[in-house]
Amino acid sequence: AMQSALFLALQHDGVRMERGGRRRSSEAEEAEKGRMKRTIIKDWKARLSYFLQNSSNSTKIKSKKVGKHRTYFRPSPEEAQLWSEAFDELLANKYGLAAFRAFLKSEFCEENIEFWLACEDFKKTKSPQKLTSKAKKIYNDFIEKEAPKEINIDFQTKNMIAQNIQEATHTCFSAAQKRVYSLMENNSYPRFLESEFYQELCKKAPITRAAQGT
């Protein structure tokens, strides 16, 4: 009887130790997850500030709902939540666009948004000479085989562009731009809305005692 009591006590201790070990390991896993999340968000912020500083005036698009001066700063949670209403809302906000570019960079497909921005700029070009030189640059950067930022479009569209840029018009890249837009809207945009970084922007900051006192 004494032996079996001892055996049960040892078994009980073993279970307790195993539970304790399990608890500790899950705590360690949580801490590791927290560390990784912080690193991801830190990387994001570094990329984001780069895109905010380097977004040229020619690609600035004014938002319908948000005042122009506000787009340079971190948006309020309400402003950030607007971006989930429509893909255009995100692209029309300077901060939102920079955040989306940072997200695409983390997914290694930033060529899509860069091509889209180049097309937006191209459509605003007035001078016919500039139109031709810009068309060739876009073709060399994004369209031709082995281009440094080659986008994923079908062979026929590529061929059509190659012919059209000989006498460039504002519609040269329309079909390709539509294709890339829909690719981003259906794939990257939903993933962006689920990302840690976007969720973080939509969170309301907790009210601190100091803030309550003022």
N, C-alpha and C positions, 0 to 999 in steps of 0.2 A: 504494500500500500504506500509505504514511504517512497519507494522507487517511482511508482506511478505519479505520486504527488510532485516529486522533484522533476519528473519528465514534463508534467503539465506546466509547472512553473517556468521551466526553461523554454518550453514551446511558446508560452505566453510572452516571455521576455523577447523571444525571437520575433514574434509578430509585432510587438511594440517597437522593437528596434527597426524592423522592416518598414513599419508605418512611418516612424520618425525619419528614416532614410529617404522614404518616398516623398515625405513632406519637404525635407530639405532639398531633394533634387528638383521637385517642382518649383520650389522657391528660387533655386539657382536658374532654372529654365526661364522663369518669369523675369528675373533680373537681366538675363542674357537678352531676352526679347526686348525688354525696355531699353537696353543699351543699343541694340540694333536699330530700334525705332528712332532713338535720338540721333544716331549716326546718319540714318536715311534722311531725316528732316534737316540735319545740319548740311548735308551734301546738297539737298534741294535748295536750301536758303542761299548757299554760295552760288549755285547756278542761276537762281532767280535774280540775285542782285546783279550778276553779270549781264543777263538779258535786259534787265530794267535800265542799266547804265548804257547799254550798247544798242538800244532800239532806236533806229534812225528816224528822223522827222518824216521822211517820205512814206514810212509804213505805219504812221500813226493813224488809227481809225477812231473817230469820236463815238463814244457810247451814246445810245439814245436816252438811257435812263440815269446814267451817272454823270455828274458834273466833271468837266475836263480836268480841273485841278485835283480832284480827288483820286484820279486813276494812278497817280504817282506813288501813293502811300498804301500801306497795308489796308485792304478794304475792311469795312465793318462786316460782321457775320451776315447781316441782311444783304449787303452788296454781293458778298461771295455766294450766298444762296441763289441770287438771281442767275448766276452762271449755269445752274442746273436746269433752268427753265428752257433754255435754247442754246445750241452750239454758237449761234451768232452773238449772243449776249457775252459769252466768254471771249470770243475773238475781238469784240468791240471794246473791251476794257484793257487798258495798257498793262495793268498788273496781272489780269487774268491771262492775257496772251503770253506774258513772260513766264507765268507759272506753268502754262500748258507747254510752252517750249522746253522748260526745264524738265517737265515730266517726259516729253517725247525723247529728250536727250538721254534720260535714264533708261528708256526702252530701246535706245539705239535706232530711232526712226525719225529723228528731227528733220531729215531732208523733206518730209511731207509738208511741214508747216513753213519751212524756208522757201519751198517751191511756191506754195500758196501765197506767201507774202510777196515774193518776186513778181508773181502774176498780178497781184493787186497794184503794185507799183507800176508795172508795165502798162496796165490799162489806163493809168492816169497820164502817161507820157504824151506830150503834145507834138514835139518835133519829129517829122518822118525819119530824119537821120538817126536820132536817138532811138527811135522805135526799132530800126533795123539792127543797130549795134546791141541794144538790150536783148532783142529776140535771139541773136546769135549767142550772147553770153548765157542766157537761160538754157538754150539748147545744149551748149557745151557743158554747163554745170550739172544739169538735171536729166536731160533726155537721151543724149547719144549713148551708145553701148560703152560700158566701162567709164561713164561720167563719174566724177568724184562724189556726187550726191545723187546718183541715179535713182529715179523714182520708179515704182512698180506699175507701169502701164503697158497695155498691149502693143504688139508690133505694128498693127495698122495705124493706131493713133500716133505712134512715133514717126512712121513714114509720112503721114499727113502733115505733121509739124515740120519735118525736114523740107517738104515741098513748099509749105506756106511761108517759111521764114525768108525765102528768097525775095519775096515782095511782102514784107511784114505788115500786117494790119492788127488792130486791137484785139481781134478774135483768134489770133494764132493759137493760143494755148487754152481756149475756152473748154474744149472737151477734156483735156488732161486735168485742168484745174477742177472741173466738176467731179471727175473720177477721184482725185486725191481728197477733195473736200468730203465726199461721201465715205471714203475709206476712213478718214479721221473721225467723222461723225458717228460711224457705226462701230468702230473698234477702239480707238484710243480715247475718245471723249468719255464713253461710259466707264472705262478703266480709271481715267483721271478723276471722275466724280467719286469713285470708290477709294481713291488713294488716301494714305495717311495725311499727306500734306493738305489736300483739299478739305478733308474732315476737320483738320486742325483750324483752318481758316474760318470754317462755319461755326466753330464752337464759340459760345459767348464766354468772355473772360469772367472768372469768378470775382465777385465784389469783395475787395479786401477791407479790413477794418479802417485803414488809412483813407480809402476812397469814401467809405461811409461817413467818416468824420468830417469830410469837407462839404 
